[in-house]
């Protein structure tokens, strides 16, 4: 059985949420979604839903993508966040990328959404595998040091 990809969508408009779901399902077959629109809901979803990826509208009435980025870094730093917005200046987009966004998609370019999600998930998996390999290498290195020290004492 395949793992289910958990996708958290920060969006205040149900119609945009449904549109995003339809577009994402074209590229990611086995997924579940959760929608939030308030900061408290977002933090709770990070802890309980534990998303594999986050899609966030840039500006909501009481919450922004920059708020989401900051909270994501604090609670779930390895989870990619893509900003999905109706309009964004290039300066704002660059600022969001500098602050940790994986990508940004304009809502008028909805066809980019699915491939961007897939790409971000692939990058996340590669990071997880690299981190695991580095941890394993450190453990083996420490084991070898211990063995070498023990052999030195025996000699």
C-alpha positions as CSV (number, residue, x, y, z in Angstrom):
1,X,0.0,0.0,0.0
2,X,1.3,3.4,-0.9
3,X,1.8,6.2,1.6
4,X,-0.7,9.0,1.6
5,X,0.7,12.4,0.9
6,X,-0.7,14.9,3.4
7,X,-1.2,18.3,1.9
8,X,-2.1,21.3,4.1
9,X,-3.7,24.2,2.3
10,X,-3.8,27.6,3.9
11,X,-6.7,29.3,2.0
12,X,-9.8,31.3,2.9
13,X,-11.8,30.7,-0.3
14,X,-13.3,27.3,-0.5
15,X,-13.5,27.6,-4.3
16,X,-9.7,28.1,-4.5
17,X,-9.2,25.2,-2.1
18,X,-11.3,22.9,-4.3
19,X,-9.5,24.2,-7.5
20,X,-6.1,23.4,-5.9
21,X,-7.3,20.0,-4.9
22,X,-8.4,19.1,-8.4
23,X,-5.2,20.4,-9.9
24,X,-2.9,18.6,-7.4
25,X,-4.7,15.3,-7.8
26,X,-3.7,15.3,-11.5
27,X,-0.1,15.0,-10.4
28,X,-0.3,13.4,-6.9
29,X,-2.6,10.4,-6.9
30,X,-2.7,9.3,-3.3
31,X,-3.2,12.3,-1.1
32,X,-5.4,13.8,1.6
33,X,-6.0,17.5,2.2
34,X,-6.7,19.7,5.1
35,X,-7.7,23.4,4.8
36,X,-7.0,26.1,7.4
37,X,-7.4,29.8,7.4
38,X,-6.3,31.0,10.8
39,X,-3.0,30.9,12.6
40,X,-4.2,28.7,15.5
41,X,-5.7,26.2,13.0
42,X,-2.4,26.2,11.1
43,X,-0.3,25.4,14.2
44,X,-2.7,22.6,15.2
45,X,-2.6,21.1,11.7
46,X,1.2,21.1,11.8
47,X,1.1,19.1,15.0
48,X,-1.9,16.8,14.3
49,X,-2.2,16.5,10.5
50,X,1.6,16.5,10.1
51,X,1.6,17.6,6.4
52,X,4.2,16.4,3.9
53,X,3.8,19.8,2.1
54,X,2.0,23.1,2.7
55,X,0.4,25.3,0.1
56,X,-0.4,28.8,1.4
57,X,-2.2,31.7,-0.1
58,X,-0.1,34.8,0.4
59,X,-2.7,37.1,2.1
60,X,-5.6,35.9,4.2
61,X,-7.7,38.3,6.3
62,X,-5.9,37.5,9.6
63,X,-2.9,35.5,8.5
64,X,-0.2,35.7,5.8
65,X,2.2,33.3,4.1
66,X,5.1,34.9,5.8
67,X,3.4,34.1,9.2
68,X,3.0,30.5,7.9
69,X,6.7,30.4,6.9
70,X,7.8,31.5,10.3
71,X,5.6,29.0,12.1
72,X,6.6,26.2,9.7
73,X,10.3,26.9,10.4
74,X,9.6,26.7,14.1
75,X,7.3,23.6,14.2
76,X,8.1,21.6,11.0
77,X,11.3,22.9,9.3
78,X,11.7,20.1,6.8
79,X,8.2,20.5,5.4
80,X,8.2,22.5,2.1
81,X,5.8,25.4,1.7
82,X,4.7,26.7,-1.6
83,X,3.0,30.1,-1.8
84,X,0.0,30.2,-4.1
85,X,-1.4,33.7,-4.7
86,X,-3.5,35.8,-7.0
87,X,-0.9,38.6,-7.3
88,X,2.6,39.0,-6.1
89,X,5.4,41.4,-7.0
90,X,8.8,40.0,-7.9
91,X,10.3,41.6,-4.8
92,X,7.8,39.9,-2.5
93,X,8.4,36.5,-4.2
94,X,12.1,36.8,-3.8
95,X,11.7,37.8,-0.1
96,X,9.5,34.7,0.4
97,X,12.0,32.4,-1.2
98,X,14.8,33.9,1.0
99,X,12.6,33.3,4.1
100,X,12.2,29.6,3.2
101,X,9.4,29.2,0.7
102,X,10.1,26.3,-1.7
103,X,8.3,28.0,-4.6
104,X,5.6,30.4,-5.5
105,X,2.8,30.0,-8.0
106,X,0.4,32.6,-9.3
107,X,-3.2,31.4,-9.3
108,X,-3.5,32.3,-13.0
109,X,-0.7,29.7,-13.7
110,X,-2.6,26.8,-12.0
111,X,-1.1,24.3,-14.4
112,X,2.3,24.8,-12.5
113,X,0.8,23.8,-9.2
114,X,0.8,20.0,-9.6
115,X,4.4,19.7,-11.0
116,X,5.6,22.2,-8.3
117,X,4.1,20.0,-5.5
118,X,5.7,16.9,-7.0
119,X,9.1,18.7,-7.3
120,X,9.0,20.0,-3.7
121,X,8.1,16.5,-2.4
122,X,10.9,14.9,-4.3
123,X,13.4,17.5,-2.9
124,X,12.1,16.9,0.6
125,X,12.6,13.1,0.2
126,X,16.1,13.6,-1.1
127,X,16.9,15.9,2.0
128,X,15.5,13.2,4.3
129,X,17.6,10.5,2.7
130,X,20.7,12.7,2.8
131,X,20.2,13.5,6.4
132,X,19.7,9.9,7.3
133,X,22.8,8.9,5.4
134,X,24.9,11.6,7.2
135,X,23.5,10.5,10.6
136,X,24.4,6.9,9.8
137,X,27.9,7.8,8.6
138,X,28.5,9.7,11.9
139,X,27.3,6.7,13.9
140,X,29.6,4.4,12.0
141,X,32.5,6.8,12.4
142,X,32.0,6.9,16.1
143,X,31.8,3.1,16.2
144,X,35.1,2.9,14.3
145,X,36.7,5.4,16.7
146,X,35.6,3.4,19.7
147,X,37.0,0.1,18.2
148,X,40.3,1.8,17.3
149,X,40.6,3.2,20.8
150,X,39.8,-0.2,22.3
151,X,42.4,-1.9,20.1
152,X,45.0,0.8,21.0
153,X,44.4,0.1,24.7
154,X,44.7,-3.7,24.1
155,X,48.0,-3.3,22.3
